[in-house]
Structure formats: structure tokens, C-alpha cells
């Protein structure tokens, strides 16, 4: 009998009393081990304990940009591929999802990407990039960090695109991610449960458009940590 995985939030003392009637967003990054198997089940246990509702957001079609960086495929082909990956994730994690005890729903990335208002929100972000030097610098730094880190790690060009095109696709990814964040704001989600850190583009978008909102809390990032504890019940 081995140890089991347990999930917990940290640095939440200022928000904990607001959890009971709050909504939680759980964004799913396909291919990440913290959104699979025992860690996914542990995350669901934590949500059951703290929140009144949860929206699972499968960020599948957003990753079409990454697919196009690494492979010679069209955007349409990449979109279809990532939708299939999202379907596979749902199948693998069906048991964990069925253990959700609070009110919940599941939304795919296309819910926002194909919304009539998406392009308006995307224009807001692109215009911010053109007009705000700080936002532009943080976006470009994010892009260069991702591209250069991958090139350095593999010590060769693993991309199917040249450097400039890879950067452009990465920038489009960040634009779209930030635009959809604005759309989450409109749905008045209270908390976001995620194991990682926000990139600087998301942080800057949050600071400029969301942190000043009158509703508190609104899209507050709750960082998840996992640890092995006790013995498994198997």
C-alpha cells in the first residue's frame, strides 16, 4: 500500500472565508501530468471541499498554435487534432469528473474562441500590444523566452517553422489566451485553481482589466500544490 496524492492551496488565508459560496475555474492544460490520474482526482477532492460550483475548462483548441509550431499542419488540421486530444482527456478522466460533488459544468476552449464577441476581445488585446509599451515588452519577452528555451534545450531547431514564424504563432497564442481571460471576467468566476504560475502577459492583462473590478474576488489565481501523504485506500 503506497502513499496517496493530496492537493492543497497555499497562501490563501485572505480568501479562505470567501470560498463557501464561490465559483471556481479549473483550466486544463492537455499533456500536463498535474491534470491527469491521481493529481486530477486530488484536485477534485479539494474543489469538493471548498467551493459551491466549478467550471472545468479544457484548453484544447488553444494549443493549435503550439501544434503548428512543431508540425507542418494547417490551422484547421491542428484544431481538429487538439479537439481529439480534448476528447481523449475527457475519457481518461471520466472517473475523476464523476466524483465532483458540487455544481459543475465543462466547457471547451471553442466555447469562447467561437463566440460572437471573441474578435472584439481579441482586438482589445492586440490594440493594447500596439499602444502600451510595457504590455508589448512583456509579450515579446514571453515569446522569446518560450522559443529560445526550446531551441536551447534541444540544441537544435525542433520547430517546423522559421524563428520569426514560430514567434508569431506564439504571440497569437498569448493574444488569444488574454482575450479569453477577459471573457472569463464577464462570466464573473471568482477563483482560478491552477498548479502553475501565470505568464507575464496574463498577469499584465489581469492588472489592467480585472484587478480593479468592484467584485471581490474575481478570477483570483489559487496555486495548487501536491504531496504524498498517508496510505492509499486500495
C-alpha positions as CSV (number, residue, x, y, z in Angstrom):
1,X,0.0,0.0,0.0
2,X,1.6,3.2,-1.1
3,X,1.1,6.8,-0.3
4,X,-1.7,8.8,-1.9
5,X,-1.6,12.2,-3.6
6,X,-3.2,15.1,-1.8
7,X,-3.8,18.6,-3.2
8,X,-3.9,21.8,-1.3
9,X,-4.0,25.5,-1.9
10,X,-1.3,27.7,-0.4
11,X,-1.2,31.4,0.7
12,X,-5.0,31.6,0.8
13,X,-5.6,33.0,4.3
14,X,-7.1,36.3,2.9
15,X,-9.6,34.4,0.7
16,X,-10.5,31.2,2.5
17,X,-13.6,32.7,4.2
18,X,-15.0,33.6,0.8
19,X,-14.7,30.1,-0.6
20,X,-18.0,28.6,0.6
21,X,-20.3,30.4,-1.9
22,X,-17.7,31.0,-4.6
23,X,-17.2,29.6,-8.1
24,X,-14.0,28.0,-9.2
25,X,-12.5,27.7,-12.6
26,X,-10.3,24.7,-13.3
27,X,-8.3,25.2,-16.6
28,X,-7.0,22.0,-18.1
29,X,-3.7,22.0,-19.9
30,X,-3.5,19.0,-22.1
31,X,-0.5,16.8,-21.7
32,X,0.4,18.1,-18.2
33,X,0.8,15.4,-15.6
34,X,-0.8,17.6,-12.9
35,X,-4.1,17.3,-14.8
36,X,-4.1,13.5,-15.0
37,X,-4.7,10.4,-12.9
38,X,-4.1,10.8,-9.1
39,X,-3.4,14.5,-9.2
40,X,-6.6,15.2,-11.1
41,X,-8.5,13.2,-8.6
42,X,-6.9,15.0,-5.7
43,X,-7.7,18.4,-7.3
44,X,-11.4,17.3,-7.5
45,X,-11.4,16.4,-3.8
46,X,-10.1,19.9,-3.0
47,X,-12.8,21.6,-5.1
48,X,-15.5,19.5,-3.4
49,X,-14.2,20.6,-0.1
50,X,-14.1,24.4,-0.7
51,X,-16.4,25.6,-3.5
52,X,-20.1,25.7,-4.3
53,X,-19.5,25.4,-8.1
54,X,-16.8,24.6,-10.6
55,X,-16.3,25.1,-14.3
56,X,-13.8,22.7,-15.9
57,X,-12.2,24.5,-18.9
58,X,-10.4,22.2,-21.4
59,X,-7.9,24.5,-23.1
60,X,-7.7,22.2,-26.1
61,X,-8.0,24.2,-29.3
62,X,-5.8,27.0,-27.8
63,X,-2.9,24.6,-28.3
64,X,-3.3,24.6,-32.1
65,X,-0.7,27.3,-32.2
66,X,1.8,25.1,-30.5
67,X,1.0,22.2,-32.8
68,X,1.6,24.4,-35.8
69,X,5.0,25.5,-34.4
70,X,6.2,21.9,-34.2
71,X,4.4,20.3,-37.2
72,X,3.8,21.2,-40.8
73,X,0.0,21.2,-40.5
74,X,-2.7,23.8,-41.2
75,X,-4.6,25.6,-38.5
76,X,-7.7,23.6,-39.4
77,X,-5.8,20.3,-39.1
78,X,-4.3,21.4,-35.8
79,X,-7.7,22.5,-34.5
80,X,-9.1,19.0,-35.3
81,X,-6.2,17.3,-33.7
82,X,-6.5,19.2,-30.4
83,X,-10.2,18.6,-30.2
84,X,-9.5,14.9,-30.4
85,X,-6.9,15.3,-27.7
86,X,-9.6,17.1,-25.6
87,X,-12.0,14.2,-26.1
88,X,-9.3,11.7,-25.1
89,X,-8.6,13.7,-21.9
90,X,-12.3,13.6,-21.0
91,X,-12.3,9.8,-21.5
92,X,-9.2,9.3,-19.4
93,X,-10.5,11.5,-16.6
94,X,-14.2,10.4,-16.6
95,X,-14.0,8.8,-13.2
96,X,-12.5,11.9,-11.5
97,X,-15.1,14.1,-13.1
98,X,-17.9,11.9,-11.9
99,X,-16.6,12.4,-8.3
100,X,-17.4,16.1,-8.4
101,X,-19.9,16.7,-5.7
102,X,-20.6,20.4,-6.3
103,X,-22.5,22.0,-9.1
104,X,-20.2,21.9,-12.2
105,X,-20.1,22.2,-15.9
106,X,-17.5,21.5,-18.6
107,X,-16.5,24.0,-21.3
108,X,-14.1,23.5,-24.2
109,X,-11.9,26.4,-25.5
110,X,-14.1,26.7,-28.5
111,X,-16.9,28.0,-26.3
112,X,-15.1,31.3,-26.2
113,X,-13.0,31.1,-29.3
114,X,-16.1,30.7,-31.5
115,X,-18.2,33.2,-29.6
116,X,-19.5,36.2,-31.5
117,X,-17.7,38.5,-29.1
118,X,-14.3,36.8,-29.3
119,X,-12.9,39.0,-32.0
120,X,-13.9,42.2,-30.1
121,X,-11.9,41.0,-27.1
122,X,-9.0,39.9,-29.3
123,X,-9.0,43.5,-30.8
124,X,-8.7,44.9,-27.2
125,X,-5.6,42.8,-26.6
126,X,-4.0,43.5,-30.0
127,X,-4.6,47.2,-29.6
128,X,-3.1,47.1,-26.1
129,X,0.0,45.5,-27.6
130,X,0.3,48.3,-30.2
131,X,-0.3,51.1,-27.8
132,X,1.2,50.0,-24.4
133,X,4.9,49.7,-24.4
134,X,5.0,47.7,-21.1
135,X,2.5,45.2,-22.4
136,X,4.4,44.9,-25.7
137,X,7.7,44.3,-23.9
138,X,6.2,41.6,-21.7
139,X,4.5,39.9,-24.6
140,X,7.7,39.9,-26.7
141,X,9.7,38.7,-23.7
142,X,7.3,35.8,-23.2
143,X,7.5,34.8,-26.8
144,X,11.3,34.9,-27.0
145,X,11.6,33.0,-23.7
146,X,9.5,30.2,-25.0
147,X,11.1,29.9,-28.4
148,X,14.7,30.3,-27.2
149,X,14.2,28.0,-24.2
150,X,13.1,25.2,-26.6
151,X,15.9,25.8,-29.1
152,X,18.5,25.9,-26.3
153,X,17.1,22.8,-24.5
154,X,17.2,20.6,-27.6
155,X,20.3,22.3,-29.0
156,X,18.7,22.2,-32.5
157,X,15.8,23.7,-34.4
158,X,12.9,21.4,-33.5
159,X,10.3,23.7,-35.0
160,X,8.8,23.2,-38.4
161,X,8.7,27.0,-38.8
162,X,11.5,29.5,-39.0
163,X,12.3,31.6,-36.0
164,X,10.1,34.6,-37.0
165,X,7.1,32.4,-37.8
166,X,7.5,30.4,-34.5
167,X,7.5,33.7,-32.6
168,X,4.4,35.0,-34.5
169,X,2.4,31.8,-33.6
170,X,3.5,32.1,-30.0
171,X,2.4,35.7,-29.9
172,X,-1.0,34.8,-31.4
173,X,-1.4,32.1,-28.6
174,X,-0.8,34.8,-26.0
175,X,-3.2,37.2,-27.6
176,X,-6.0,34.6,-27.6
177,X,-5.3,33.4,-24.1
178,X,-5.5,37.0,-22.8
179,X,-8.7,37.7,-24.8
180,X,-10.4,34.7,-23.4
181,X,-9.4,35.8,-19.9
182,X,-11.4,39.0,-20.5
183,X,-14.4,36.8,-21.4
184,X,-14.0,34.8,-18.2
185,X,-14.2,38.1,-16.3
186,X,-17.6,38.7,-17.9
187,X,-18.8,35.4,-16.5
188,X,-17.8,36.5,-13.0
189,X,-15.8,33.5,-12.0
190,X,-14.3,34.0,-8.5
191,X,-11.2,31.8,-8.4
192,X,-8.9,30.0,-10.7
193,X,-7.3,26.8,-9.5
194,X,-4.1,26.0,-11.3
195,X,-0.8,24.4,-10.3
196,X,1.5,26.7,-12.3
197,X,2.2,30.4,-12.5
198,X,0.5,32.8,-14.9
199,X,2.7,34.1,-17.6
200,X,3.5,37.8,-17.6
201,X,1.0,38.6,-20.4
202,X,-1.8,37.1,-18.3
203,X,-0.6,39.0,-15.2
204,X,-0.5,42.3,-17.1
205,X,-4.0,41.7,-18.6
206,X,-5.3,40.9,-15.1
207,X,-3.7,44.1,-13.7
208,X,-5.1,46.3,-16.4
209,X,-8.6,45.0,-16.8
210,X,-9.6,42.8,-13.9
211,X,-7.9,43.7,-10.6
212,X,-9.8,47.0,-10.4
213,X,-13.2,45.3,-10.7
214,X,-15.7,46.1,-8.0
215,X,-16.4,42.5,-7.4
216,X,-14.1,40.8,-5.0
217,X,-12.7,38.2,-5.5
218,X,-12.7,37.9,-9.3
219,X,-10.5,35.4,-11.2
220,X,-8.0,35.2,-8.3
221,X,-5.3,32.6,-9.0
222,X,-5.1,29.9,-6.3
223,X,-1.9,28.0,-6.6
224,X,-2.2,24.2,-6.2
225,X,0.4,22.0,-4.6
226,X,0.6,18.3,-4.5
227,X,2.2,16.0,-1.9
228,X,2.2,12.3,-1.0
229,X,0.6,11.7,2.4
230,X,-0.8,8.7,4.4
231,X,-1.6,5.4,2.7
232,X,-3.8,4.7,-0.3
233,X,-7.2,3.2,0.3
234,X,-6.6,0.5,-2.3
